[in-house]
Amino acid sequence: MTATRFSFILFVLSMMILIAGSGVQAGTIQVQVDKPGHEVSKTLWGIFFEDINLSVDGGIYPELVRNRSFEDSEKPEYWKLTNADGGKSEMTIDTRTPLNPYNRRSLQVRLAGATTIGNEGYWGMAVVQGESYHLRLSARSGDGFRGPLTILIEKPNGGDLAAGKIEGLTDRWKSFDLDLTASATEPKASLSILAEGKGTLCLDMVSLMPKKTWKDHGLRPDICEMLNGLKPAFVRFPGGCWVEGDDMAHMNHWKNTIGDPAVRTPLWNIWGYFATHGVGYHEYLQLSEDLGAEPLFCINVGMSHKEVIPMDLMGQWVQDALDAIEYANGPVDSVWGSLRAKNGHPKPFGLKYLEIGNENGGPEYHQRWELFYAAIKAKYPDVQLIANVWGGYPTKSMPTIVDEHYYNNPEFFMLNAHKYDTYDRKGPRIFVGEYAVTQGTGQGNLRGAIGEAAFMTGLERNSDIVIMASYAPLLVNVNHRKWNPDLINYDSSRVYGLPSYYVQKLFSNYRGDVVLPTEVDAPMTAAELEGGAIGVGTWLTKAEFKDIKVVKGGKTLFESDFSKGTDGWKMLGDGKWQVKDGALQQETITENVRAIAGDKSWTDYTYSLKARKIGGDEGFLILFNVGDDESKSWWNIGGWGNTRHAVEMGGVSDEGVRGKIETGKWYDIRVEIKGSKVKCFLDDKLIHDMTAPTMKAIYASATQDKAAKQIILKVVNVDSKPQDTEINLAGASIQKSAEMIVLTGEKPTDENSLDNSTRVAPATKTVEIAGPKFRMSFAPNSLTVLRIPLK
């Protein structure tokens, strides 16, 4: 912790306690300690672990070699050959003599002198002084070459960190093992394999793994300790979109991920890399057990992003689900239970939760849900099945749990903190399987974390119906960020958590057993509008735009006639843009295609343009107040099947007005922004006059920890100013000393990083409380946890 941050936190803590009856008008928090409510779900806070952002390979799976089995492509990706003394050795991918039928590619090196084959892993191999690393490779040789091979772990600029030799090569595949101990710590080491002479050398399954792993189960300790710090009640795996795949050939199939890693066929992952399956179904189950968490397996329902398996061919997919349960839970004399035992775990894992599909919906999903439900309940009636909510959940074979997903900006989550207060308690229980602030949060800042914290108070208060929740995504290698933000970030040797990580940790670590009914009366605060670049976009439409202009106080901030093409514009999504006849055209019919320009610091401006629909189902997206690439602040003209116009900003949409857009007609569009107000004009007619939404400044939830005999009060201040608040713990007899844990920062935009991992992190202090009625001031953009002992 830096001296500046330490001083700031001390100042915040010193200002938190105010003298009761000071005369300052305050909000109120009423906690009915004497009227406890329902039990808090024991599975409320968990984690969602998807193989995304190199979260497995290059992440929690500590394999240091990248493309160890040479299956990534027809070229030796991530491998480098270096000749010495003018040699002419060459390397290629060979498929004629595979190591096994499942990994058919190997590396063939035609040696013509001293040769080095090197691999730098995932942006460097991290080794620690005194630690041992196990090398295993398969090799064969020919044309007169029989070795030996010199194995080196090297520094980036030369110099050995460890060395060893492999001897005894033959013309048949043979596995070799070698232990290497690092002489120094180096985060960017590399592996080198040296061969001298002439002939042929073939390599496959070249692996370098640290011998020290978390609980000796083959995973990276520092990342696992971050997971363990969350005390998750469950682990949902392995996806996410990785469950579906872009097509059925590229979905995660659990049966291909168990057994000897050498026979697990790597598969192209939808997130842009080959997955080795080093962490497969068995390893996910083992990780759940090691974390003391319930495993929650999500299985393909016979649907990918692009395909649907015909109903008469669904038998295999249903059987896969039954077999997955047998692998996890079956006795050692069952087919799949015996394989689990062979893989080192005779005792059943005790799988209780199975999710059928991921983000699937519609009639096709509902039909397949019924198949899975009937088959699984007939054989495993105690396994709880979770259905997707994607345009509505199935109502035949009614699910007991349904999975809802939410991604939006901080204000959306604040405004939805009371979402579940009025949910039907007679319907299915809720699993909020994926949620996170993804807009207006940088790479994961304090403001985003506070938005999530406000939402989580509502989940906790309503944990009779919301029984499970998990942030998403969980992990990211900072060198391969395909989704933003992500809870835990790392490179080869360092790891840090977002401010959101600490929100998750505080809620999970201080869950409590029983909800104490809580009412909050607090001032209202306006949503913070993202200031202000502009843009255009389409949704299932082809369209063109011209005469784009931004003016503030008579001064032109921006004007584009596209005489220089698309210079100054950033294209987002899968569209196809071109400039034609002085207009910017988008020619692909797909969802959420945008082009943005300008400066996010712009405020109080008028944005005008002309737009014309060329074809498709809807109209235009006119973007304003764009703060980042994911900002959803726009006027949706002719949306919802070309039936309605509506403004979407600050996490909400207005009710909109009926309207449609004609194909081939140019429309004059104008958006006027002043402070928190937005006016939208179509052909000079005022269509919308909207003010940014307002919300309470304070959110709270309270529980009782029976074993510790304490009240746990969580308070979230989403405002930019401190909030003086009177707290009444009705019916409580409390001790005077309490523990106060505060998560806040100097600015709402504060983020953590590899170089400053705790810029935003909780600070703890003991405070004195006069009695069950007291007053506190809560810092701007803060989460406070009070642990108040009962007498």
Disulfide bonds with the S-S distance in Angstrom:
none
